[in-house]
Amino acid sequence: MRVKLYSVFLFFIGTLLTEAQDQENFNNPIIKDKFTADPAALVHNNTVYLYAGHDEAPKDFHFYKMDEWLVYSSTDMVNWKEHPVPLKPSDFKWAKGDAWAAQVIERDGKFYWYVTVTHKNIHGKAIGVAVSDSPTGPFKDALGKALVTNDMTTEHTDISWDDIDPSVFIDDDGQAYLYWGNTACYYAKLKENMIEFDGPIHTVDLPKFTEAPWIHKKGDWYYLSYAYGFPEKTAYAMSKSITGPWEFKGILNEVAGNTNTNHQAIIEYKGIPYFIYHNGSIEPNGGSFRRSVCIDRLYYNEDGTIKRIQMTSEGIQNND
């Protein structure tokens, strides 16, 4: 009997050690001490800067509570350094809350942060622009008012949350574009000052477009990825022009863990493409309103199409 009990004990200890070793190799989610969501990323001076909303909803609170944005940096995609909080909705005097999805881009030594907030005086969500001399901030309101308000897009949908999830891209000719939307996908040219539109707002017709547009380019191809349906998957379209026409290519990422939303950023760092997203996998209490940023590799086919993302617990390893 003692031999059997000793064998069971050794097996139990071995199992615990194996699980502990496995956990050491689990790099997803990449931030484990806070809930983070709606990732965007910028590569600048051989460093990756990750921008995310801070999910702060209590365990039994079934909606988003997001009062600030966070910023992290890395030079290996594995180890991430947190920087002081660079921006809050309260930094926009015309806004009254909600640090929803946002993206930062650099132009002429300035860093412009396009953010989703709730407008104080105009009903609905709005898009503001903050600016800094550093990718880690601090940032300040660059315009003194919203760049986009809900009353600017009422001809396309009557919902109050269609002006969210800004994604900004500077084309090879220097022309900047802003994409955004929920249920309707919008885009407009930006002036060189990055804080004013240079022409009308257009729409893009995409199958089951929900939200979270992201623009990136690889070779001669432009890619428009977005949240598809609900619960959200990520789908994508391709074009030879940033203004389309866009050809739908299908699903890129499946429903991400135990969260209804799926929000992506796609970058290339040191020659390697990465897919950055969130799920609800931090235990305990992770979920749709307590999300966590993850990173996995992204692979292209020879014809330029993208292989489906393989979401992993291991994430990016030091030898990747």
Phi and psi in degrees as GROMACS dihedral restraints (atoms count N, CA, C in turn):
[ dihedral_restraints ]
;  ai    aj    ak    al  type     phi  dphi    fc
    3     4     5     6     1   -61.5    20    10
    4     5     6     7     1   -39.0    20    10
    6     7     8     9     1   -62.4    20    10
    7     8     9    10     1   -43.6    20    10
    9    10    11    12     1   -63.7    20    10
   10    11    12    13     1   -45.1    20    10
   12    13    14    15     1   -63.4    20    10
   13    14    15    16     1   -39.2    20    10
   15    16    17    18     1   -65.2    20    10
   16    17    18    19     1   -39.0    20    10
   18    19    20    21     1   -65.2    20    10
   19    20    21    22     1   -42.6    20    10
   21    22    23    24     1   -62.6    20    10
   22    23    24    25     1   -41.5    20    10
   24    25    26    27     1   -61.7    20    10
   25    26    27    28     1   -45.7    20    10
   27    28    29    30     1   -62.9    20    10
   28    29    30    31     1   -39.9    20    10
   30    31    32    33     1   -62.8    20    10
   31    32    33    34     1   -43.3    20    10
   33    34    35    36     1   -62.8    20    10
   34    35    36    37     1   -45.1    20    10
   36    37    38    39     1   -64.8    20    10
   37    38    39    40     1   -40.8    20    10
   39    40    41    42     1   -62.4    20    10
   40    41    42    43     1   -40.2    20    10
   42    43    44    45     1   -63.5    20    10
   43    44    45    46     1   -44.6    20    10
   45    46    47    48     1   -61.9    20    10
   46    47    48    49     1   -42.0    20    10
   48    49    50    51     1   -65.2    20    10
   49    50    51    52     1   -40.2    20    10
   51    52    53    54     1   -63.9    20    10
   52    53    54    55     1   -43.9    20    10
   54    55    56    57     1   -63.3    20    10
   55    56    57    58     1   -39.9    20    10
   57    58    59    60     1   -64.3    20    10
   58    59    60    61     1   -41.0    20    10
   60    61    62    63     1   -65.0    20    10
   61    62    63    64     1   -40.2    20    10
   63    64    65    66     1   -61.8    20    10
   64    65    66    67     1   -42.4    20    10
   66    67    68    69     1   -61.9    20    10
   67    68    69    70     1   -34.0    20    10
   69    70    71    72     1   -63.2    20    10
   70    71    72    73     1   -25.4    20    10
   72    73    74    75     1   -93.3    20    10
   73    74    75    76     1     0.9    20    10
   75    76    77    78     1   -90.5    20    10
   76    77    78    79     1   103.3    20    10
   78    79    80    81     1   -95.6    20    10
   79    80    81    82     1    -6.3    20    10
   81    82    83    84     1  -105.3    20    10
   82    83    84    85     1   134.2    20    10
   84    85    86    87     1   -67.6    20    10
   85    86    87    88     1   156.5    20    10
   87    88    89    90     1   -80.1    20    10
   88    89    90    91     1   -24.9    20    10
   90    91    92    93     1  -114.5    20    10
   91    92    93    94     1   120.4    20    10
   93    94    95    96     1  -114.2    20    10
   94    95    96    97     1    -9.5    20    10
   96    97    98    99     1   -97.9    20    10
   97    98    99   100     1    -6.3    20    10
   99   100   101   102     1  -142.9    20    10
  100   101   102   103     1   155.3    20    10
  102   103   104   105     1   -84.9    20    10
  103   104   105   106     1   127.1    20    10
  105   106   107   108     1  -129.4    20    10
  106   107   108   109     1   147.5    20    10
  108   109   110   111     1  -149.9    20    10
  109   110   111   112     1   167.6    20    10
  111   112   113   114     1    53.2    20    10
  112   113   114   115     1    57.9    20    10
  114   115   116   117     1   -69.0    20    10
  115   116   117   118     1   146.1    20    10
  117   118   119   120     1  -136.8    20    10
  118   119   120   121     1   154.1    20    10
  120   121   122   123     1  -142.2    20    10
  121   122   123   124     1   150.9    20    10
  123   124   125   126     1  -135.3    20    10
  124   125   126   127     1   131.6    20    10
  126   127   128   129     1   -99.3    20    10
  127   128   129   130     1   122.2    20    10
  129   130   131   132     1  -147.5    20    10
  130   131   132   133     1   126.5    20    10
  132   133   134   135     1    51.0    20    10
  133   134   135   136     1    49.1    20    10
  135   136   137   138     1    63.5    20    10
  136   137   138   139     1    20.8    20    10
  138   139   140   141     1  -127.7    20    10
  139   140   141   142     1   142.2    20    10
  141   142   143   144     1   -97.9    20    10
  142   143   144   145     1   127.5    20    10
  144   145   146   147     1  -107.9    20    10
  145   146   147   148     1   124.7    20    10
  147   148   149   150     1  -106.3    20    10
  148   149   150   151     1   126.7    20    10
  150   151   152   153     1  -114.0    20    10
  151   152   153   154     1   134.9    20    10
  153   154   155   156     1  -149.1    20    10
  154   155   156   157     1   153.5    20    10
  156   157   158   159     1   -80.3    20    10
  157   158   159   160     1   152.1    20    10
  159   160   161   162     1  -100.8    20    10
  160   161   162   163     1   107.2    20    10
  162   163   164   165     1   -74.6    20    10
  163   164   165   166     1   119.0    20    10
  165   166   167   168     1  -125.1    20    10
  166   167   168   169     1    16.7    20    10
  168   169   170   171     1   -65.6    20    10
  169   170   171   172     1   134.7    20    10
  171   172   173   174     1   -61.8    20    10
  172   173   174   175     1   165.3    20    10
  174   175   176   177     1   -52.7    20    10
  175   176   177   178     1   -44.4    20    10
  177   178   179   180     1  -100.2    20    10
  178   179   180   181     1    17.4    20    10
  180   181   182   183     1   -97.5    20    10
  181   182   183   184     1   119.5    20    10
  183   184   185   186     1  -104.8    20    10
  184   185   186   187     1    50.1    20    10
  186   187   188   189     1  -160.4    20    10
  187   188   189   190     1   176.4    20    10
  189   190   191   192     1   -80.1    20    10
  190   191   192   193     1   135.6    20    10
  192   193   194   195     1  -126.3    20    10
  193   194   195   196     1   106.0    20    10
  195   196   197   198     1  -138.3    20    10
  196   197   198   199     1   105.8    20    10
  198   199   200   201     1  -109.7    20    10
  199   200   201   202     1     1.4    20    10
  201   202   203   204     1  -162.6    20    10
  202   203   204   205     1   160.8    20    10
  204   205   206   207     1  -105.0    20    10
  205   206   207   208     1   152.7    20    10
  207   208   209   210     1  -119.1    20    10
  208   209   210   211     1   156.7    20    10
  210   211   212   213     1  -137.5    20    10
  211   212   213   214     1   137.0    20    10
  213   214   215   216     1  -130.7    20    10
  214   215   216   217     1   158.9    20    10
  216   217   218   219     1  -136.5    20    10
  217   218   219   220     1   154.6    20    10
  219   220   221   222     1  -153.5    20    10
  220   221   222   223     1   151.2    20    10
  222   223   224   225     1  -117.2    20    10
  223   224   225   226     1     7.7    20    10
  225   226   227   228     1  -140.5    20    10
  226   227   228   229     1     2.0    20    10
  228   229   230   231     1    67.3    20    10
  229   230   231   232     1     6.9    20    10
  231   232   233   234     1  -115.6    20    10
  232   233   234   235     1   -49.2    20    10
  234   235   236   237     1  -100.2    20    10
  235   236   237   238     1   127.6    20    10
  237   238   239   240     1  -121.3    20    10
  238   239   240   241     1   132.6    20    10
  240   241   242   243     1  -102.7    20    10
  241   242   243   244     1   127.1    20    10
  243   244   245   246     1   -86.1    20    10
  244   245   246   247     1   138.6    20    10
  246   247   248   249     1  -109.6    20    10
  247   248   249   250     1   162.4    20    10
  249   250   251   252     1   -56.0    20    10
  250   251   252   253     1   148.9    20    10
  252   253   254   255     1   -53.4    20    10
  253   254   255   256     1   120.2    20    10
  255   256   257   258     1   -92.1    20    10
  256   257   258   259     1   -15.7    20    10
  258   259   260   261     1  -164.8    20    10
  259   260   261   262     1   143.3    20    10
  261   262   263   264     1  -135.3    20    10
  262   263   264   265     1   156.0    20    10
  264   265   266   267     1   -55.6    20    10
  265   266   267   268     1   -31.2    20    10
  267   268   269   270     1   -65.9    20    10
  268   269   270   271     1   -13.3    20    10
  270   271   272   273     1   -73.9    20    10
  271   272   273   274     1   -11.5    20    10
  273   274   275   276     1  -103.4    20    10
  274   275   276   277     1   110.3    20    10
  276   277   278   279     1   -61.4    20    10
  277   278   279   280     1   -25.2    20    10
  279   280   281   282     1   -88.7    20    10
  280   281   282   283     1    -1.8    20    10
  282   283   284   285     1  -105.9    20    10
  283   284   285   286     1   157.6    20    10
  285   286   287   288     1  -123.3    20    10
  286   287   288   289     1     6.3    20    10
  288   289   290   291     1   151.0    20    10
  289   290   291   292     1   179.6    20    10
  291   292   293   294     1    75.6    20    10
  292   293   294   295     1   101.6    20    10
  294   295   296   297     1   -90.7    20    10
  295   296   297   298     1    75.1    20    10
  297   298   299   300     1   -84.9    20    10
  298   299   300   301     1  -170.6    20    10
  300   301   302   303     1   -54.9    20    10
  301   302   303   304     1   146.0    20    10
  303   304   305   306     1  -154.5    20    10
  304   305   306   307     1   164.3    20    10
  306   307   308   309     1  -148.6    20    10
  307   308   309   310     1   145.2    20    10
  309   310   311   312     1  -111.7    20    10
  310   311   312   313     1   141.4    20    10
  312   313   314   315     1  -139.3    20    10
  313   314   315   316     1   151.3    20    10
  315   316   317   318     1  -103.8    20    10
  316   317   318   319     1   139.6    20    10
  318   319   320   321     1  -148.6    20    10
  319   320   321   322     1   124.4    20    10
  321   322   323   324     1    52.3    20    10
  322   323   324   325     1    41.9    20    10
  324   325   326   327     1    81.2    20    10
  325   326   327   328     1    -0.4    20    10
  327   328   329   330     1  -108.7    20    10
  328   329   330   331     1   149.9    20    10
  330   331   332   333     1  -114.8    20    10
  331   332   333   334     1   120.7    20    10
  333   334   335   336     1  -108.8    20    10
  334   335   336   337     1   127.6    20    10
  336   337   338   339     1  -115.0    20    10
  337   338   339   340     1   113.9    20    10
  339   340   341   342     1   -96.0    20    10
  340   341   342   343     1   122.0    20    10
  342   343   344   345     1  -127.3    20    10
  343   344   345   346     1   156.0    20    10
  345   346   347   348     1  -102.4    20    10
  346   347   348   349     1   125.8    20    10
  348   349   350   351     1  -139.1    20    10
  349   350   351   352     1   174.1    20    10
  351   352   353   354     1   -98.0    20    10
  352   353   354   355     1   129.1    20    10
  354   355   356   357     1   -74.7    20    10
  355   356   357   358     1   143.4    20    10
  357   358   359   360     1   -75.2    20    10
  358   359   360   361     1   -35.4    20    10
  360   361   362   363     1  -117.0    20    10
  361   362   363   364     1   -23.5    20    10
  363   364   365   366     1  -106.5    20    10
  364   365   366   367     1   123.0    20    10
  366   367   368   369     1   -57.6    20    10
  367   368   369   370     1   131.4    20    10
  369   370   371   372     1   110.6    20    10
  370   371   372   373     1  -179.4    20    10
  372   373   374   375     1   -75.9    20    10
  373   374   375   376     1   157.5    20    10
  375   376   377   378     1  -146.3    20    10
  376   377   378   379     1   162.6    20    10
  378   379   380   381     1  -116.0    20    10
  379   380   381   382     1   126.0    20    10
  381   382   383   384     1  -114.1    20    10
  382   383   384   385     1   171.1    20    10
  384   385   386   387     1  -130.7    20    10
  385   386   387   388     1   128.1    20    10
  387   388   389   390     1  -114.3    20    10
  388   389   390   391     1   159.7    20    10
  390   391   392   393     1  -138.8    20    10
  391   392   393   394     1   150.3    20    10
  393   394   395   396     1  -151.6    20    10
  394   395   396   397     1   161.1    20    10
  396   397   398   399     1   -87.9    20    10
  397   398   399   400     1    -4.0    20    10
  399   400   401   402     1  -134.0    20    10
  400   401   402   403     1   145.3    20    10
  402   403   404   405     1   -67.0    20    10
  403   404   405   406     1   -16.2    20    10
  405   406   407   408     1  -102.7    20    10
  406   407   408   409     1     4.7    20    10
  408   409   410   411     1    80.8    20    10
  409   410   411   412     1  -167.0    20    10
  411   412   413   414     1   -71.7    20    10
  412   413   414   415     1   153.2    20    10
  414   415   416   417     1  -104.9    20    10
  415   416   417   418     1   153.2    20    10
  417   418   419   420     1  -135.8    20    10
  418   419   420   421     1   158.4    20    10
  420   421   422   423     1   -57.4    20    10
  421   422   423   424     1   123.6    20    10
  423   424   425   426     1   -89.2    20    10
  424   425   426   427     1   -17.7    20    10
  426   427   428   429     1  -119.0    20    10
  427   428   429   430     1   -27.3    20    10
  429   430   431   432     1    81.5    20    10
  430   431   432   433     1     1.8    20    10
  432   433   434   435     1  -159.1    20    10
  433   434   435   436     1   174.3    20    10
  435   436   437   438     1   -74.6    20    10
  436   437   438   439     1   144.4    20    10
  438   439   440   441     1   -77.5    20    10
  439   440   441   442     1   -38.9    20    10
  441   442   443   444     1  -131.1    20    10
  442   443   444   445     1   132.6    20    10
  444   445   446   447     1  -124.9    20    10
  445   446   447   448     1   161.1    20    10
  447   448   449   450     1   -60.5    20    10
  448   449   450   451     1   -31.2    20    10
  450   451   452   453     1   -74.3    20    10
  451   452   453   454     1    -4.1    20    10
  453   454   455   456     1   -86.8    20    10
  454   455   456   457     1   -12.2    20    10
  456   457   458   459     1  -129.9    20    10
  457   458   459   460     1    24.0    20    10
  459   460   461   462     1   -70.7    20    10
  460   461   462   463     1   -17.7    20    10
  462   463   464   465     1   -72.8    20    10
  463   464   465   466     1   -14.8    20    10
  465   466   467   468     1  -100.3    20    10
  466   467   468   469     1   -32.9    20    10
  468   469   470   471     1  -159.7    20    10
  469   470   471   472     1   151.8    20    10
  471   472   473   474     1   -99.2    20    10
  472   473   474   475     1     8.2    20    10
  474   475   476   477     1   -76.7    20    10
  475   476   477   478     1   160.5    20    10
  477   478   479   480     1   -97.3    20    10
  478   479   480   481     1     0.4    20    10
  480   481   482   483     1  -121.0    20    10
  481   482   483   484     1    27.9    20    10
  483   484   485   486     1   -82.9    20    10
  484   485   486   487     1   -15.2    20    10
  486   487   488   489     1  -100.3    20    10
  487   488   489   490     1    73.3    20    10
  489   490   491   492     1  -136.4    20    10
  490   491   492   493     1   174.0    20    10
  492   493   494   495     1    58.6    20    10
  493   494   495   496     1    57.7    20    10
  495   496   497   498     1   -69.0    20    10
  496   497   498   499     1   139.2    20    10
  498   499   500   501     1  -131.0    20    10
  499   500   501   502     1   126.1    20    10
  501   502   503   504     1  -114.8    20    10
  502   503   504   505     1   144.1    20    10
  504   505   506   507     1  -146.8    20    10
  505   506   507   508     1   134.8    20    10
  507   508   509   510     1  -106.0    20    10
  508   509   510   511     1   118.9    20    10
  510   511   512   513     1   -74.7    20    10
  511   512   513   514     1   171.1    20    10
  513   514   515   516     1   -61.3    20    10
  514   515   516   517     1   -26.7    20    10
  516   517   518   519     1   -87.1    20    10
  517   518   519   520     1     4.1    20    10
  519   520   521   522     1    92.0    20    10
  520   521   522   523     1    -7.2    20    10
  522   523   524   525     1   -76.1    20    10
  523   524   525   526     1   129.1    20    10
  525   526   527   528     1   -97.7    20    10
  526   527   528   529     1   146.6    20    10
  528   529   530   531     1  -132.0    20    10
  529   530   531   532     1   145.9    20    10
  531   532   533   534     1  -116.4    20    10
  532   533   534   535     1   125.9    20    10
  534   535   536   537     1  -110.0    20    10
  535   536   537   538     1   147.0    20    10
  537   538   539   540     1  -166.8    20    10
  538   539   540   541     1   176.1    20    10
  540   541   542   543     1   138.0    20    10
  541   542   543   544     1   163.1    20    10
  543   544   545   546     1  -141.6    20    10
  544   545   546   547     1   126.0    20    10
  546   547   548   549     1    68.0    20    10
  547   548   549   550     1   -29.1    20    10
  549   550   551   552     1  -124.3    20    10
  550   551   552   553     1   134.4    20    10
  552   553   554   555     1   -98.6    20    10
  553   554   555   556     1   117.6    20    10
  555   556   557   558     1  -108.0    20    10
  556   557   558   559     1   155.1    20    10
  558   559   560   561     1  -151.5    20    10
  559   560   561   562     1   155.8    20    10
  561   562   563   564     1  -154.1    20    10
  562   563   564   565     1   152.8    20    10
  564   565   566   567     1   -74.5    20    10
  565   566   567   568     1   146.9    20    10
  567   568   569   570     1  -107.6    20    10
  568   569   570   571     1   144.5    20    10
  570   571   572   573     1   -68.9    20    10
  571   572   573   574     1   167.3    20    10
  573   574   575   576     1   -61.5    20    10
  574   575   576   577     1   -24.9    20    10
  576   577   578   579     1   -74.5    20    10
  577   578   579   580     1    -8.2    20    10
  579   580   581   582     1    69.8    20    10
  580   581   582   583     1     6.8    20    10
  582   583   584   585     1  -125.4    20    10
  583   584   585   586     1     9.2    20    10
  585   586   587   588     1  -139.9    20    10
  586   587   588   589     1   148.5    20    10
  588   589   590   591     1   -77.8    20    10
  589   590   591   592     1   148.0    20    10
  591   592   593   594     1  -119.3    20    10
  592   593   594   595     1    67.4    20    10
  594   595   596   597     1   127.2    20    10
  595   596   597   598     1  -177.2    20    10
  597   598   599   600     1   -76.3    20    10
  598   599   600   601     1   167.3    20    10
  600   601   602   603     1   -87.2    20    10
  601   602   603   604     1   130.7    20    10
  603   604   605   606     1  -112.2    20    10
  604   605   606   607     1   166.7    20    10
  606   607   608   609     1  -122.9    20    10
  607   608   609   610     1   155.8    20    10
  609   610   611   612     1  -119.2    20    10
  610   611   612   613     1   131.0    20    10
  612   613   614   615     1   -89.3    20    10
  613   614   615   616     1   112.2    20    10
  615   616   617   618     1  -130.8    20    10
  616   617   618   619     1   142.6    20    10
  618   619   620   621     1   -62.5    20    10
  619   620   621   622     1   128.8    20    10
  621   622   623   624     1    50.0    20    10
  622   623   624   625     1    38.7    20    10
  624   625   626   627     1   -65.8    20    10
  625   626   627   628     1   124.6    20    10
  627   628   629   630     1  -106.0    20    10
  628   629   630   631     1   -57.5    20    10
  630   631   632   633     1  -172.5    20    10
  631   632   633   634     1  -167.2    20    10
  633   634   635   636     1    58.5    20    10
  634   635   636   637     1    50.5    20    10
  636   637   638   639     1   -68.1    20    10
  637   638   639   640     1   144.2    20    10
  639   640   641   642     1  -141.2    20    10
  640   641   642   643     1   127.8    20    10
  642   643   644   645     1  -105.4    20    10
  643   644   645   646     1   132.4    20    10
  645   646   647   648     1  -146.5    20    10
  646   647   648   649     1   168.0    20    10
  648   649   650   651     1  -132.6    20    10
  649   650   651   652     1   141.1    20    10
  651   652   653   654     1  -139.3    20    10
  652   653   654   655     1   116.2    20    10
  654   655   656   657     1    64.1    20    10
  655   656   657   658     1  -128.0    20    10
  657   658   659   660     1   -92.1    20    10
  658   659   660   661     1    -0.1    20    10
  660   661   662   663     1  -103.0    20    10
  661   662   663   664     1   137.9    20    10
  663   664   665   666     1   -99.6    20    10
  664   665   666   667     1   143.1    20    10
  666   667   668   669     1  -123.7    20    10
  667   668   669   670     1   131.3    20    10
  669   670   671   672     1  -118.3    20    10
  670   671   672   673     1   103.4    20    10
  672   673   674   675     1  -100.8    20    10
  673   674   675   676     1   154.6    20    10
  675   676   677   678     1  -164.1    20    10
  676   677   678   679     1   162.7    20    10
  678   679   680   681     1   -75.3    20    10
  679   680   681   682     1   129.6    20    10
  681   682   683   684     1  -117.9    20    10
  682   683   684   685     1   121.7    20    10
  684   685   686   687     1    67.7    20    10
  685   686   687   688     1  -165.8    20    10
  687   688   689   690     1  -159.1    20    10
  688   689   690   691     1   128.1    20    10
  690   691   692   693     1   -53.5    20    10
  691   692   693   694     1   150.5    20    10
  693   694   695   696     1   -83.8    20    10
  694   695   696   697     1   134.1    20    10
  696   697   698   699     1  -103.2    20    10
  697   698   699   700     1   176.0    20    10
  699   700   701   702     1  -111.4    20    10
  700   701   702   703     1   128.4    20    10
  702   703   704   705     1  -119.1    20    10
  703   704   705   706     1   172.6    20    10
  705   706   707   708     1  -151.1    20    10
  706   707   708   709     1   159.2    20    10
  708   709   710   711     1  -131.6    20    10
  709   710   711   712     1   160.3    20    10
  711   712   713   714     1  -127.8    20    10
  712   713   714   715     1   152.8    20    10
  714   715   716   717     1  -155.4    20    10
  715   716   717   718     1   159.0    20    10
  717   718   719   720     1   -89.2    20    10
  718   719   720   721     1    -1.4    20    10
  720   721   722   723     1  -139.0    20    10
  721   722   723   724     1   145.0    20    10
  723   724   725   726     1   -67.1    20    10
  724   725   726   727     1   -19.5    20    10
  726   727   728   729     1   -99.0    20    10
  727   728   729   730     1     8.3    20    10
  729   730   731   732     1    88.7    20    10
  730   731   732   733     1  -173.8    20    10
  732   733   734   735     1   -69.6    20    10
  733   734   735   736     1   147.8    20    10
  735   736   737   738     1  -100.5    20    10
  736   737   738   739     1   134.1    20    10
  738   739   740   741     1  -106.2    20    10
  739   740   741   742     1   119.5    20    10
  741   742   743   744     1   -66.7    20    10
  742   743   744   745     1   133.8    20    10
  744   745   746   747     1  -115.4    20    10
  745   746   747   748     1    -9.9    20    10
  747   748   749   750     1   114.2    20    10
  748   749   750   751     1  -166.0    20    10
  750   751   752   753     1   -77.5    20    10
  751   752   753   754     1   135.1    20    10
  753   754   755   756     1  -105.1    20    10
  754   755   756   757     1   -40.1    20    10
  756   757   758   759     1  -139.3    20    10
  757   758   759   760     1   136.6    20    10
  759   760   761   762     1   -77.8    20    10
  760   761   762   763     1   176.7    20    10
  762   763   764   765     1   -53.1    20    10
  763   764   765   766     1   129.8    20    10
  765   766   767   768     1   -95.2    20    10
  766   767   768   769     1    92.6    20    10
  768   769   770   771     1    65.0    20    10
  769   770   771   772     1  -152.4    20    10
  771   772   773   774     1   -93.3    20    10
  772   773   774   775     1    54.4    20    10
  774   775   776   777     1  -137.5    20    10
  775   776   777   778     1   142.7    20    10
  777   778   779   780     1   -73.9    20    10
  778   779   780   781     1   -22.8    20    10
  780   781   782   783     1  -101.9    20    10
  781   782   783   784     1   158.9    20    10
  783   784   785   786     1  -143.2    20    10
  784   785   786   787     1   110.7    20    10
  786   787   788   789     1  -131.2    20    10
  787   788   789   790     1   125.0    20    10
  789   790   791   792     1  -121.5    20    10
  790   791   792   793     1   154.8    20    10
  792   793   794   795     1  -133.1    20    10
  793   794   795   796     1   139.5    20    10
  795   796   797   798     1  -124.3    20    10
  796   797   798   799     1   122.9    20    10
  798   799   800   801     1  -135.5    20    10
  799   800   801   802     1   167.5    20    10
  801   802   803   804     1  -123.7    20    10
  802   803   804   805     1   129.6    20    10
  804   805   806   807     1  -133.7    20    10
  805   806   807   808     1   122.7    20    10
  807   808   809   810     1    53.3    20    10
  808   809   810   811     1    40.4    20    10
  810   811   812   813     1    81.7    20    10
  811   812   813   814     1     2.8    20    10
  813   814   815   816     1  -115.3    20    10
  814   815   816   817     1   126.9    20    10
  816   817   818   819     1   -79.3    20    10
  817   818   819   820     1   142.4    20    10
  819   820   821   822     1  -130.3    20    10
  820   821   822   823     1   148.5    20    10
  822   823   824   825     1  -115.3    20    10
  823   824   825   826     1   117.9    20    10
  825   826   827   828     1  -110.5    20    10
  826   827   828   829     1   132.5    20    10
  828   829   830   831     1  -153.4    20    10
  829   830   831   832     1  -177.6    20    10
  831   832   833   834     1  -129.2    20    10
  832   833   834   835     1   155.8    20    10
  834   835   836   837     1  -138.7    20    10
  835   836   837   838     1  -168.8    20    10
  837   838   839   840     1  -118.1    20    10
  838   839   840   841     1    42.0    20    10
  840   841   842   843     1   -93.2    20    10
  841   842   843   844     1    -7.8    20    10
  843   844   845   846     1   -68.6    20    10
  844   845   846   847     1   130.4    20    10
  846   847   848   849     1  -105.5    20    10
  847   848   849   850     1   143.5    20    10
  849   850   851   852     1   -86.7    20    10
  850   851   852   853     1   170.8    20    10
  852   853   854   855     1    78.6    20    10
  853   854   855   856     1     8.4    20    10
  855   856   857   858     1   -68.4    20    10
  856   857   858   859     1   156.7    20    10
  858   859   860   861     1   168.1    20    10
  859   860   861   862     1  -161.1    20    10
  861   862   863   864     1   -62.5    20    10
  862   863   864   865     1   -26.6    20    10
  864   865   866   867     1  -114.0    20    10
  865   866   867   868     1     6.6    20    10
  867   868   869   870     1  -139.7    20    10
  868   869   870   871     1    77.9    20    10
  870   871   872   873     1   -98.1    20    10
  871   872   873   874     1   172.0    20    10
  873   874   875   876     1  -144.9    20    10
  874   875   876   877     1   134.4    20    10
  876   877   878   879     1   -78.2    20    10
  877   878   879   880     1   135.9    20    10
  879   880   881   882     1  -129.6    20    10
  880   881   882   883     1   162.2    20    10
  882   883   884   885     1  -138.9    20    10
  883   884   885   886     1   132.9    20    10
  885   886   887   888     1  -136.6    20    10
  886   887   888   889     1   165.5    20    10
  888   889   890   891     1   -70.5    20    10
  889   890   891   892     1   150.7    20    10
  891   892   893   894     1  -120.1    20    10
  892   893   894   895     1   138.6    20    10
  894   895   896   897     1  -128.7    20    10
  895   896   897   898     1   138.7    20    10
  897   898   899   900     1  -100.3    20    10
  898   899   900   901     1   148.5    20    10
  900   901   902   903     1   -84.9    20    10
  901   902   903   904     1   168.0    20    10
  903   904   905   906     1   -61.4    20    10
  904   905   906   907     1   -30.2    20    10
  906   907   908   909     1   -85.0    20    10
  907   908   909   910     1     5.0    20    10
  909   910   911   912     1    95.6    20    10
  910   911   912   913     1   -15.3    20    10
  912   913   914   915     1   -68.2    20    10
  913   914   915   916     1   164.4    20    10
  915   916   917   918     1  -109.7    20    10
  916   917   918   919     1   136.5    20    10
  918   919   920   921     1   -72.2    20    10
  919   920   921   922     1   150.7    20    10
  921   922   923   924     1   -58.9    20    10
  922   923   924   925     1   142.6    20    10
  924   925   926   927     1   -70.7    20    10
  925   926   927   928     1   136.3    20    10
  927   928   929   930     1  -101.7    20    10
  928   929   930   931     1   102.4    20    10
  930   931   932   933     1   -74.1    20    10
  931   932   933   934     1   129.9    20    10
  933   934   935   936     1  -129.9    20    10
  934   935   936   937     1   157.3    20    10
  936   937   938   939     1   -78.0    20    10
  937   938   939   940     1   -31.2    20    10
  939   940   941   942     1   -68.3    20    10
  940   941   942   943     1   -35.7    20    10
  942   943   944   945     1    63.7    20    10
  943   944   945   946     1  -142.4    20    10
  945   946   947   948     1   -91.5    20    10
  946   947   948   949     1   129.7    20    10
  948   949   950   951     1  -104.7    20    10
  949   950   951   952     1   162.2    20    10
  951   952   953   954     1   -62.1    20    10
  952   953   954   955     1   -24.0    20    10
  954   955   956   957     1   -96.3    20    10
  955   956   957   958     1     5.4    20    10
